[in-house]
Amino acid sequence: MEPIRFRSAVRYWNPEKESGLAVADIPAEHVASIGGLKQQRVAGSIGGAEFSSNVMPAGGGRLALSVSKAMMKSAGVAVGSETDVEITSVG
C-alpha cells in the first residue's frame, strides 16, 4: 500500500477526564484508504518513531489511531502535541 501521511494532534479519547487512552484523529480523506470506519491493526511511524497499533471508530464519522504511552515516549510527543503520522500497513 502507498503510505498514508498526515499531521494530527494527540488527544485524550475522553477529553473531559484528561486521562486514559490517547488517540490521533485520522483525516476523513484517508478513512476509505485504511478500510473504513472499523477497528483494525496498523503499522507505521509517529513523529518518526515506528509503531504497531490499532485504529478504531471515534464517533461522528471519525477514525482514530490509538497512541500508547510507549509510542508517545518514542516519538517525543505528549497529549496536546501535533505530530506527523505515517501509516504503512493495514491488517
Protein Blocks (a to p, Z undefined) as FASTA:
>chain_A
ZZdddddddddfblmnogajddddddfklmmmnnpaadddddddeehiacddddddeejh
iacddddfklmmmnopaehiacddddfbgZZ
